Amino acid sequence: MSTTFQLDTSTSRANPTPAPMKRLTIPVIRQRKKDGVTAQPVVMLTAYTARQAQLLDAHCDLLLVGDSLGQVIYGLPSSVPVTLDMMIAHGAAVVRGSYHAAVVVDMPFGSYEASPQQAFASAARVLKETGCAAVKLEGGEAMAETIAFLTKRGIPVMGHVGLTPQAVNVLGGYNARGRSDAEAAKIIGDARSLADAGAFAIVIEGVVEPIAVAITQAVPCPTIGIGASAQCDGQVLVTEDMLGMFERVPRFVKIYENIAGTISDAAARYADEVRARTFPGIEQTYQPK
């Protein structure tokens, strides 16, 4: 038996609850791909809060605490301003709200690029203070040494190639990558370098489909696509995008629900009742236990 934290929806508090530890491990995820084939695709979604994690946990193999929280939660123009403290706070919340999926936390811009030693110090904080299973960092061949340094010291690392949002200022935007032969060859080479360095999985974002297929066939670890190809070994989306929380989403996103409309409609009905003074009093709504 082990202790996790479950959110009591009647009180909105996270309470320690004894439960059998069924959480997936990084080696289990890595072993999904055998002899170049992943029979059971890896399911990953982003999560930023304990309640969100609780709702997604049973359906996912991996929960990613993405630095996309900069835009999704904080309204920032990009993920670049996100801090390590922000990632740790949200990572800890997601771990508390889950018990099945392995939790991966993004390393934010500026927390790992300077040296493998800097990356280790940052990643060690993330693992210690959140309880997550792994970290994710962006970059190609230039990050291979860092990934090898971390994995040899007990920190599992997920790589990220193709469109790397933290490098938006260098890339000049969020356009699909790999349209030229030279860029395609570089992205494929980057992925090979990360796999050789010990990455347990690699996110492939925003590349033309033949590149994603080539990488998936070339590396022994699972590939996880986002705007890449259905032929990847798994898929990830920003949860708020697939739930229709925003008016604009990337073209590759399938919207499964219009949650924004549901919230807006509920708020409108509430506002109408308040203004009409028909909002029920406490004696009509409160049911003591």
C-alpha positions as CSV (number, residue, x, y, z in Angstrom):
1,M,0.0,0.0,0.0
2,S,1.1,3.5,-0.7
3,T,-0.3,7.0,-0.1
4,T,-1.5,9.3,-2.8
5,F,-3.7,12.4,-2.7
6,Q,-7.3,12.4,-4.0
7,L,-9.5,15.4,-4.4
8,D,-12.6,15.3,-2.3
9,T,-15.1,16.9,-4.6
10,S,-17.5,17.6,-1.8
11,T,-15.0,19.8,0.0
12,S,-12.5,20.7,-2.9
13,R,-9.7,19.6,-0.7
14,A,-6.9,17.2,-1.6
15,N,-6.7,14.5,1.2
16,P,-4.2,11.7,1.6
17,T,-5.9,8.5,0.7
18,P,-4.4,5.0,1.1
19,A,-4.5,3.3,-2.3
20,P,-2.6,0.5,-4.1
21,M,0.1,2.1,-6.1
22,K,-0.9,1.4,-9.6
23,R,1.0,4.2,-11.2
24,L,2.7,3.5,-14.5
25,T,6.5,3.7,-14.5
26,I,8.9,5.1,-17.1
27,P,10.4,1.7,-17.9
28,V,6.9,0.4,-18.6
29,I,6.2,3.3,-21.0
30,R,9.6,2.7,-22.7
31,Q,8.9,-1.0,-23.1
32,R,5.7,-0.3,-25.0
33,K,7.9,-0.2,-28.1
34,K,9.4,-3.5,-29.0
35,D,11.3,-4.3,-32.1
36,G,10.2,-1.0,-33.5
37,V,6.5,-1.6,-33.0
38,T,4.2,-0.1,-30.3
39,A,1.1,-2.3,-30.2
40,Q,-0.6,-0.1,-27.6
41,P,-0.2,3.6,-28.4
42,V,0.8,5.9,-25.6
43,V,-1.9,8.3,-24.5
44,M,-0.7,11.7,-23.1
45,L,-2.6,14.9,-22.3
46,T,-1.5,18.0,-20.5
47,A,-2.6,18.7,-16.9
48,Y,-1.9,21.7,-14.7
49,T,-4.2,21.3,-11.6
50,A,-5.1,18.5,-9.2
51,R,-8.7,18.4,-10.2
52,Q,-7.8,18.3,-13.9
53,A,-5.3,15.5,-13.2
54,Q,-8.0,13.5,-11.4
55,L,-10.4,13.7,-14.3
56,L,-7.8,12.7,-16.9
57,D,-5.8,10.2,-14.9
58,A,-7.7,7.0,-15.6
59,H,-7.6,7.6,-19.4
60,C,-3.9,8.5,-19.8
61,D,-0.6,6.7,-19.7
62,L,1.3,10.0,-19.2
63,L,0.2,13.4,-17.9
64,L,2.4,16.2,-19.1
65,V,2.7,19.4,-16.9
66,G,3.6,21.5,-20.0
67,D,5.1,24.9,-20.0
68,S,2.1,25.7,-22.2
69,L,0.6,26.6,-18.8
70,G,2.2,30.0,-19.5
71,Q,-0.4,30.7,-22.2
72,V,-3.2,28.5,-20.9
73,I,-3.2,29.4,-17.2
74,Y,-1.4,32.7,-17.0
75,G,-2.2,34.4,-20.3
76,L,1.4,34.9,-21.3
77,P,2.3,35.4,-24.9
78,S,4.6,32.4,-25.0
79,S,6.1,29.7,-22.8
80,V,9.4,31.7,-22.5
81,P,8.5,33.6,-19.3
82,V,7.5,30.5,-17.4
83,T,9.7,29.9,-14.3
84,L,10.9,26.8,-12.6
85,D,8.9,27.7,-9.5
86,M,5.7,27.8,-11.6
87,M,6.4,24.4,-13.1
88,I,7.1,22.9,-9.7
89,A,3.9,24.3,-8.1
90,H,1.7,22.9,-10.9
91,G,3.7,19.6,-11.1
92,A,3.1,18.9,-7.5
93,A,-0.6,19.6,-7.9
94,V,-0.9,17.2,-10.8
95,V,1.0,14.4,-8.9
96,R,-1.4,14.9,-5.9
97,G,-4.4,14.6,-8.2
98,S,-3.3,11.4,-10.0
99,Y,-2.4,7.8,-9.1
100,H,-2.3,5.9,-12.4
101,A,-0.5,8.0,-15.1
102,A,3.2,8.7,-15.0
103,V,3.7,12.5,-14.6
104,V,6.2,14.3,-16.7
105,V,7.1,18.0,-16.0
106,D,8.5,20.4,-18.6
107,M,11.8,22.0,-17.9
108,P,11.2,25.7,-18.6
109,F,13.3,28.0,-20.8
110,G,16.6,29.0,-19.1
111,S,16.6,26.2,-16.5
112,Y,18.7,23.6,-18.4
113,E,20.4,25.0,-21.5
114,A,23.6,26.5,-19.9
115,S,25.2,23.2,-18.9
116,P,24.4,19.6,-17.9
117,Q,25.1,20.6,-14.3
118,Q,22.5,23.4,-14.4
119,A,20.0,20.9,-15.9
120,F,20.7,18.4,-13.2
121,A,20.2,21.0,-10.4
122,S,16.9,22.1,-12.0
123,A,15.7,18.6,-12.7
124,A,16.6,17.4,-9.2
125,R,14.4,20.1,-7.7
126,V,11.5,19.2,-10.0
127,L,11.7,15.5,-9.0
128,K,12.2,16.2,-5.3
129,E,9.5,18.9,-5.0
130,T,6.8,17.4,-7.2
131,G,7.2,13.6,-7.0
132,C,6.9,13.4,-10.8
133,A,8.4,10.5,-12.7
134,A,10.4,12.4,-15.4
135,V,11.2,15.7,-17.0
136,K,11.0,16.9,-20.6
137,L,13.3,19.3,-22.3
138,E,13.4,20.7,-25.8
139,G,16.2,20.7,-28.3
140,G,18.1,18.4,-30.7
141,E,21.6,17.2,-30.9
142,A,22.8,20.1,-28.7
143,M,20.9,18.6,-25.8
144,A,22.1,15.0,-26.2
145,E,25.0,15.5,-23.8
146,T,22.6,16.9,-21.2
147,I,20.1,14.1,-21.6
148,A,22.9,11.5,-21.2
149,F,24.2,13.4,-18.1
150,L,20.7,13.3,-16.5
151,T,19.8,9.8,-17.3
152,K,23.1,8.5,-16.0
153,R,22.3,10.2,-12.7
154,G,18.8,8.7,-12.3
155,I,16.6,11.3,-14.0
156,P,14.4,10.0,-16.8
157,V,14.2,12.5,-19.7
158,M,11.6,12.9,-22.5
159,G,13.0,14.7,-25.6
160,H,11.3,17.1,-27.9
161,V,12.2,17.8,-31.5
162,G,10.7,19.6,-34.5
163,L,8.8,22.7,-33.6
164,T,10.2,23.6,-30.2
165,P,8.1,26.5,-28.7
166,Q,10.8,27.7,-26.3
167,A,12.8,28.6,-29.4
168,V,10.0,30.6,-31.0
169,N,12.1,33.7,-31.1
170,V,14.7,31.9,-33.2
171,L,12.2,30.0,-35.3
172,G,10.2,33.1,-36.0
173,G,6.8,31.6,-35.3
174,Y,4.9,28.4,-34.9
175,N,5.0,27.2,-38.5
176,A,5.5,23.5,-39.3
177,R,9.1,22.4,-39.5
178,G,11.0,20.2,-41.9
179,R,9.7,21.5,-45.3
180,S,13.3,21.6,-46.7
181,D,15.4,18.6,-47.2
182,A,18.2,20.1,-45.0
183,E,15.8,20.9,-42.1
184,A,14.1,17.4,-42.4
185,A,17.5,15.7,-42.2
186,K,18.5,17.8,-39.2
187,I,15.3,17.0,-37.3
188,I,15.7,13.2,-37.9
189,G,19.3,13.4,-36.8
190,D,18.3,15.3,-33.7
191,A,15.9,12.6,-32.7
192,R,18.5,9.9,-33.3
193,S,20.9,11.8,-31.0
194,L,18.3,12.1,-28.2
195,A,17.5,8.4,-28.4
196,D,21.1,7.5,-28.4
197,A,21.6,9.7,-25.3
198,G,19.0,7.8,-23.4
199,A,15.7,9.6,-23.8
200,F,12.9,7.2,-22.9
201,A,10.5,8.9,-25.4
202,I,10.5,11.8,-27.8
203,V,7.8,14.3,-28.6
204,I,7.6,15.2,-32.3
205,E,5.8,18.5,-32.8
206,G,4.7,20.4,-35.8
207,V,6.6,18.5,-38.6
208,V,5.4,17.3,-42.0
209,E,4.2,13.7,-41.7
210,P,7.0,11.9,-43.6
211,I,9.5,13.2,-41.0
212,A,7.5,11.9,-38.1
213,V,7.2,8.5,-39.7
214,A,10.9,8.4,-40.5
215,I,11.8,9.3,-36.9
216,T,9.3,6.7,-35.5
217,Q,10.9,4.0,-37.6
218,A,14.5,5.2,-36.8
219,V,14.5,5.4,-33.0
220,P,14.0,2.6,-30.5
221,C,12.0,4.6,-28.0
222,P,8.4,5.6,-28.3
223,T,7.6,8.8,-30.3
224,I,4.7,11.0,-29.2
225,G,3.2,13.2,-31.9
226,I,1.5,16.6,-31.7
227,G,0.7,17.9,-35.1
228,A,2.9,15.3,-36.6
229,S,1.5,11.9,-37.7
230,A,-1.0,9.3,-36.5
231,Q,1.8,6.8,-37.2
232,C,3.7,8.0,-34.1
233,D,3.8,5.6,-31.1
234,G,1.5,7.9,-29.1
235,Q,-0.2,11.3,-29.2
236,V,-0.4,14.4,-26.9
237,L,-2.6,17.4,-27.0
238,V,-3.1,20.4,-24.8
239,T,-6.2,19.5,-22.9
240,E,-7.8,22.9,-23.1
241,D,-7.4,22.9,-26.9
242,M,-9.2,19.6,-27.3
243,L,-11.9,20.6,-24.9
244,G,-12.7,23.8,-26.9
245,M,-11.6,26.2,-24.2
246,F,-10.2,28.7,-26.7
247,E,-11.6,30.2,-29.9
248,R,-8.3,29.6,-31.8
249,V,-6.4,26.4,-31.7
250,P,-3.8,24.8,-34.0
251,R,-5.1,23.4,-37.2
252,F,-4.2,19.8,-36.2
253,V,-6.3,19.9,-33.0
254,K,-9.6,17.9,-33.0
255,I,-12.0,19.6,-30.6
256,Y,-13.9,17.0,-28.7
257,E,-16.1,19.2,-26.6
258,N,-17.2,22.9,-26.4
259,I,-16.4,23.4,-22.7
260,A,-16.0,27.2,-23.2
261,G,-19.6,27.4,-24.4
262,T,-20.8,25.3,-21.5
263,I,-19.1,27.5,-19.0
264,S,-20.3,30.7,-20.7
265,D,-23.9,29.5,-20.8
266,A,-23.8,28.5,-17.1
267,A,-22.4,31.9,-16.1
268,A,-25.1,33.6,-18.2
269,R,-27.9,31.7,-16.5
270,Y,-26.4,32.4,-13.0
271,A,-26.1,36.2,-13.9
272,D,-29.7,36.2,-15.1
273,E,-30.9,34.7,-11.8
274,V,-28.9,37.1,-9.7
275,R,-30.2,40.1,-11.6
276,A,-33.7,38.9,-11.5
277,R,-33.4,38.2,-7.8
278,T,-34.5,34.6,-8.4
279,F,-31.2,33.1,-7.2
280,P,-32.1,30.5,-4.5
281,G,-31.3,31.2,-0.9
282,I,-29.2,29.0,1.4
283,E,-32.3,27.2,2.7
284,Q,-33.0,26.0,-0.8
285,T,-29.5,24.9,-1.8
286,Y,-27.7,23.8,1.4
287,Q,-28.2,20.3,2.4
288,P,-26.4,19.5,5.7
289,K,-24.8,16.1,6.0
